Amino acid sequence: MFKRRALAVLLLMGLAVGATGCGQSAEQNSQENTNAETPGQAALEGAVIVDGSGTVYPLMAHIAEEYMVNEQEGVSVQVGRAGSSAGFKKFIPGETDFSDASRKIKDSEIEQLEAQGKKMGENVMEIKLAYDGLTMVINKENTWAAEMTAEEIMNMYVSGTYKGDDKVLWSDIRPEWPAEEIMFYGPNENHGTYEFFYEVILDEKPMVSTVNLQQEYSTLVDLVSKDKNAIAFFGFGYYVSNQDKLTAVKVDFGNGPVEPKLETIGEELDYAGFTRLVYTYLNLDHAKENPQVLDFAKYVVSGEGAARLAGENGFAPLPEAVYNEYAQQLEAVK
């Protein structure tokens, strides 16, 4: 969708420029070309390939769109959303320039990079993009579970906590809640969101066997919006863009229920218990060989990139100093 919108804008810009150019002298056109190619602003061409996290996708797609429309018309930034783990499987052998991830790269993945002679920091750069708040969502008709404790959420998703067959009822969580079976949903193992939930929230305890895991977040939204007994987890951004269809559960981490929102999501804020960093990983070898890859990386960490667009896509931006440090590192890439 973002590509079609960007290309439409570029087409309109091209038509406007063409119409204007018909009435200009060669001298005027020559002067404009000179101005357009001043040092540091030279027109670039080529492709930038990004894949990985579905959670990060809306943010990176928005950054890419802004970059193509406002910065480099000749560069095509292609953004995929295969999932964090699936993205690394493409990134490690060098099939992509960037790998978005909603969790930190694993030691096993670093070992795979090293097996190919690539080292973190030398051949691969880790870039923290923003903060995301893992969000539990329920159906709009569910009025009883709008507030839950972090412990209740964890226990209900852990296999065997309430029932041997994992057919858990809402009344198993709290006796006053309906005696109706809970329909558990979440993203599948390709996604860093699944790994964060399983490894951090559930502390690697087995998930209920009745959970329905999906590849597409849009499918999760649809399933929960149509079933009053459904509950699912995914990134805050997907809730924000679907809050007309879903309710976000307020989570009590010990000091009262906390609503996930930009003002509460952060490592030192009230929603810290379900807060995580999201990343993109840059192939530095590609950045050195392809000017458009390096230029896009600089845009991502600039004031026009993640810092400005994070909030518009359901992420809390990082401190300005973090982005500035990345910008300095990228300026030193030769």
C-alpha positions as CSV (number, residue, x, y, z in Angstrom):
1,M,0.0,0.0,0.0
2,F,2.7,2.5,0.9
3,K,4.5,1.8,-2.4
4,R,1.5,2.5,-4.4
5,R,0.8,5.7,-2.6
6,A,4.4,6.8,-2.9
7,L,4.6,6.0,-6.6
8,A,1.4,7.9,-7.2
9,V,2.8,10.9,-5.5
10,L,6.0,10.6,-7.5
11,L,4.1,10.3,-10.7
12,L,2.2,13.4,-10.0
13,M,5.4,15.2,-9.2
14,G,7.0,14.0,-12.4
15,L,4.0,15.3,-14.4
16,A,4.2,18.6,-12.7
17,V,7.9,18.9,-13.4
18,G,7.4,17.9,-17.0
19,A,4.7,20.5,-17.6
20,T,6.8,23.2,-16.0
21,G,9.9,22.2,-17.9
22,C,8.2,22.7,-21.3
23,G,8.3,26.5,-20.8
24,Q,11.8,26.8,-19.4
25,S,15.1,27.5,-21.2
26,A,17.9,25.1,-21.3
27,E,19.9,27.4,-19.1
28,Q,17.2,27.4,-16.4
29,N,17.0,23.5,-16.6
30,S,20.8,23.3,-16.3
31,Q,20.8,25.6,-13.3
32,E,18.1,23.5,-11.6
33,N,20.0,20.3,-12.2
34,T,23.1,21.9,-10.7
35,N,21.1,22.9,-7.6
36,A,19.6,19.4,-7.3
37,E,23.0,17.8,-7.2
38,T,24.8,19.9,-4.6
39,P,27.3,18.0,-2.4
40,G,25.5,15.8,0.1
41,Q,22.2,15.9,-1.8
42,A,23.2,14.0,-5.0
43,A,20.4,12.1,-6.6
44,L,20.7,8.4,-5.9
45,E,19.3,5.3,-7.7
46,G,18.8,1.7,-6.9
47,A,16.9,-0.5,-4.4
48,V,17.0,-1.0,-0.6
49,I,15.6,-4.3,0.6
50,V,14.1,-4.5,4.1
51,D,12.3,-7.5,5.6
52,G,11.5,-8.9,9.0
53,S,9.2,-7.9,11.8
54,G,5.5,-7.5,11.1
55,T,5.3,-5.4,14.3
56,V,8.0,-3.0,13.0
57,Y,6.6,-3.0,9.4
58,P,4.2,0.0,9.7
59,L,6.9,2.2,11.1
60,M,9.6,1.2,8.6
61,A,7.1,1.3,5.7
62,H,6.2,4.9,6.7
63,I,9.8,5.9,7.0
64,A,10.5,4.3,3.5
65,E,7.5,6.2,2.0
66,E,8.7,9.5,3.4
67,Y,12.2,8.9,2.2
68,M,11.1,8.0,-1.4
69,V,8.8,10.9,-1.7
70,N,10.7,13.6,0.0
71,E,14.4,12.6,-0.3
72,Q,15.3,10.2,-3.1
73,E,12.8,9.7,-5.9
74,G,15.2,7.3,-7.7
75,V,15.5,4.9,-4.8
76,S,13.0,2.1,-4.3
77,V,12.8,1.0,-0.7
78,Q,11.1,-2.4,-0.5
79,V,9.8,-3.3,2.9
80,G,8.6,-6.8,3.8
81,R,7.0,-8.3,6.9
82,A,8.0,-12.0,7.0
83,G,8.5,-11.9,10.8
84,S,11.6,-11.3,12.9
85,S,13.0,-14.9,12.7
86,A,12.1,-15.3,9.0
87,G,13.7,-11.9,8.3
88,F,17.0,-13.0,9.9
89,K,17.0,-16.1,7.7
90,K,17.1,-13.8,4.7
91,F,19.5,-11.3,6.3
92,I,22.2,-13.7,7.4
93,P,23.1,-14.9,3.9
94,G,22.9,-11.4,2.6
95,E,19.6,-11.4,0.8
96,T,18.4,-8.2,2.4
97,D,20.0,-4.9,3.4
98,F,18.0,-4.4,6.7
99,S,16.4,-6.9,9.0
100,D,13.6,-5.5,11.2
101,A,13.1,-7.3,14.5
102,S,10.8,-6.9,17.5
103,R,13.4,-8.7,19.6
104,K,17.1,-8.6,19.9
105,I,19.1,-10.8,17.6
106,K,19.8,-14.2,19.2
107,D,23.2,-15.7,20.0
108,S,22.5,-18.5,17.6
109,E,21.8,-16.0,14.8
110,I,25.1,-14.2,15.6
111,E,26.9,-17.5,15.4
112,Q,25.4,-18.1,11.9
113,L,26.7,-14.6,10.8
114,E,30.1,-15.4,12.2
115,A,30.1,-18.7,10.3
116,Q,30.0,-16.6,7.2
117,G,32.8,-14.3,8.4
118,K,30.5,-11.5,9.5
119,K,30.8,-9.8,12.9
120,M,28.4,-7.6,14.9
121,G,29.7,-4.1,14.9
122,E,32.0,-4.7,11.9
123,N,29.7,-6.1,9.3
124,V,26.4,-5.7,11.0
125,M,25.0,-2.7,12.9
126,E,22.3,-3.0,15.4
127,I,19.9,0.0,15.5
128,K,17.3,0.5,18.2
129,L,14.3,2.1,16.6
130,A,11.7,2.7,19.4
131,Y,9.8,1.3,22.3
132,D,6.8,-1.0,21.8
133,G,4.3,-2.1,24.4
134,L,3.1,-5.7,24.1
135,T,-0.7,-5.3,24.2
136,M,-3.4,-7.8,25.2
137,V,-6.6,-7.2,23.2
138,I,-10.1,-8.4,23.7
139,N,-13.5,-8.2,22.0
140,K,-15.5,-5.0,22.4
141,E,-18.3,-7.0,24.0
142,N,-16.0,-8.3,26.7
143,T,-16.7,-5.9,29.6
144,W,-15.4,-8.2,32.4
145,A,-11.7,-8.6,31.5
146,A,-10.8,-5.0,30.6
147,E,-8.4,-5.0,33.6
148,M,-6.2,-7.9,34.5
149,T,-3.1,-8.5,36.5
150,A,0.2,-9.4,34.8
151,E,0.1,-12.7,36.7
152,E,-3.4,-13.5,35.5
153,I,-2.3,-13.0,31.9
154,M,0.8,-15.1,32.3
155,N,-1.1,-17.9,34.1
156,M,-4.0,-18.1,31.6
157,Y,-1.6,-18.6,28.7
158,V,0.6,-21.3,30.5
159,S,-0.4,-24.8,29.7
160,G,-1.8,-26.8,32.6
161,T,-2.3,-23.9,35.0
162,Y,-6.1,-24.3,35.1
163,K,-7.1,-27.3,33.1
164,G,-5.3,-30.4,31.9
165,D,-6.8,-30.1,28.4
166,D,-6.1,-26.3,28.4
167,K,-9.8,-25.5,27.8
168,V,-9.7,-22.6,30.2
169,L,-12.9,-20.7,31.2
170,W,-13.0,-17.1,32.1
171,S,-14.5,-18.2,35.4
172,D,-11.3,-20.1,36.1
173,I,-9.4,-16.7,36.1
174,R,-12.0,-15.0,38.4
175,P,-15.1,-16.8,39.7
176,E,-17.4,-13.9,38.9
177,W,-16.4,-13.9,35.2
178,P,-18.5,-16.0,32.6
179,A,-18.2,-19.7,32.6
180,E,-17.3,-19.6,28.9
181,E,-14.2,-21.0,27.2
182,I,-11.4,-18.5,26.4
183,M,-10.2,-18.5,22.8
184,F,-6.5,-17.8,22.9
185,Y,-4.7,-16.2,19.9
186,G,-1.3,-14.8,19.1
187,P,1.3,-14.4,16.3
188,N,3.1,-17.5,15.3
189,E,6.8,-18.5,15.8
190,N,8.0,-16.5,12.8
191,H,7.4,-13.3,14.9
192,G,9.6,-11.7,17.5
193,T,6.4,-10.8,19.3
194,Y,5.7,-14.5,19.9
195,E,9.3,-15.0,21.1
196,F,9.1,-12.0,23.5
197,F,5.8,-13.3,24.9
198,Y,7.0,-16.8,25.3
199,E,10.5,-16.1,26.5
200,V,10.0,-13.0,28.6
201,I,6.3,-12.9,29.7
202,L,5.8,-16.7,30.1
203,D,9.4,-17.3,31.1
204,E,9.6,-20.1,28.5
205,K,6.8,-22.1,30.0
206,P,4.8,-24.1,27.4
207,M,1.8,-22.2,26.0
208,V,-1.7,-23.6,26.2
209,S,-2.3,-26.2,23.5
210,T,-5.5,-24.5,22.6
211,V,-3.8,-21.3,21.4
212,N,-4.4,-20.4,17.7
213,L,-1.2,-18.8,16.3
214,Q,-1.4,-16.8,13.1
215,Q,1.1,-15.4,10.6
216,E,-0.9,-12.2,9.7
217,Y,-1.8,-9.6,12.4
218,S,-4.8,-8.6,10.3
219,T,-6.1,-12.2,10.8
220,L,-5.7,-11.8,14.6
221,V,-7.6,-8.5,14.6
222,D,-10.4,-10.1,12.6
223,L,-10.6,-13.2,14.8
224,V,-10.8,-11.2,18.1
225,S,-13.2,-8.7,16.7
226,K,-15.7,-11.5,15.9
227,D,-15.5,-13.5,19.2
228,K,-16.4,-12.0,22.6
229,N,-14.4,-14.8,24.3
230,A,-11.2,-14.1,22.4
231,I,-7.9,-12.7,23.7
232,A,-4.7,-12.0,21.7
233,F,-1.4,-10.3,22.1
234,F,0.6,-8.1,19.7
235,G,2.3,-4.8,19.4
236,F,0.7,-1.6,20.5
237,G,0.7,-0.1,17.0
238,Y,-1.6,-2.8,15.7
239,Y,-4.1,-2.0,18.5
240,V,-3.9,1.7,17.8
241,S,-4.8,1.2,14.1
242,N,-7.7,-1.1,15.1
243,Q,-9.0,0.4,18.4
244,D,-12.4,0.8,16.8
245,K,-12.6,-3.0,16.7
246,L,-10.8,-4.0,19.9
247,T,-10.3,-3.2,23.5
248,A,-6.8,-3.0,25.1
249,V,-6.5,-4.7,28.5
250,K,-5.2,-2.5,31.3
251,V,-2.5,-4.4,33.0
252,D,-1.8,-4.3,36.8
253,F,1.9,-4.8,37.4
254,G,1.4,-4.3,41.2
255,N,0.5,-0.6,41.5
256,G,-2.9,-0.5,39.8
257,P,-4.1,-1.0,36.2
258,V,-2.1,0.7,33.5
259,E,-3.4,1.4,30.1
260,P,-0.9,0.9,27.2
261,K,-0.3,4.2,25.5
262,L,2.7,6.3,24.4
263,E,2.8,8.1,27.7
264,T,3.2,4.8,29.7
265,I,5.3,2.7,27.3
266,G,9.0,2.8,28.2
267,E,11.6,1.0,30.3
268,E,11.2,3.5,33.1
269,L,7.5,4.1,32.8
270,D,4.4,2.5,34.2
271,Y,4.0,-0.1,31.4
272,A,7.6,-1.2,31.7
273,G,6.6,-4.8,32.5
274,F,5.3,-5.3,28.9
275,T,7.7,-2.8,27.2
276,R,10.3,-3.9,24.7
277,L,12.7,-2.4,22.2
278,V,12.3,-2.9,18.5
279,Y,15.2,-2.9,16.1
280,T,16.5,-2.9,12.6
281,Y,19.8,-4.5,11.7
282,L,21.9,-3.0,8.9
283,N,24.3,-4.9,6.6
284,L,27.3,-2.6,6.8
285,D,29.0,-4.3,3.8
286,H,26.0,-3.4,1.7
287,A,26.0,0.1,3.0
288,K,29.6,0.6,2.0
289,E,29.0,-0.8,-1.5
290,N,25.7,0.9,-2.2
291,P,25.2,4.6,-1.5
292,Q,21.4,4.4,-1.4
293,V,21.6,1.8,1.4
294,L,23.8,4.0,3.6
295,D,21.7,7.1,2.8
296,F,18.5,5.4,3.8
297,A,20.1,4.2,7.0
298,K,21.0,7.8,7.8
299,Y,17.4,8.9,7.2
300,V,16.1,6.2,9.5
301,V,18.0,7.6,12.5
302,S,17.6,11.3,11.5
303,G,15.1,13.7,13.0
304,E,12.8,12.9,10.0
305,G,12.9,9.1,10.5
306,A,12.1,7.0,13.6
307,A,12.3,10.0,15.9
308,R,9.4,11.8,14.2
309,L,7.4,8.9,12.9
310,A,7.5,6.4,15.8
311,G,4.6,8.0,17.6
312,E,2.4,8.1,14.5
313,N,2.8,4.4,14.2
314,G,2.2,3.3,17.8
315,F,5.7,3.4,19.1
316,A,7.4,5.5,21.8
317,P,10.5,7.2,20.4
318,L,13.9,6.8,22.0
319,P,15.8,9.7,23.5
320,E,17.3,12.0,20.9
321,A,20.8,11.2,22.0
322,V,20.4,7.6,21.0
323,Y,19.5,8.5,17.4
324,N,22.3,11.1,17.3
325,E,24.9,8.4,18.3
326,Y,23.7,6.2,15.4
327,A,23.9,9.1,13.0
328,Q,27.5,9.7,14.0
329,Q,28.4,6.1,13.5
330,L,26.9,6.1,10.1
331,E,28.7,9.3,9.1
332,A,31.9,7.4,9.8
333,V,31.0,4.5,7.4
334,K,33.2,4.6,4.3
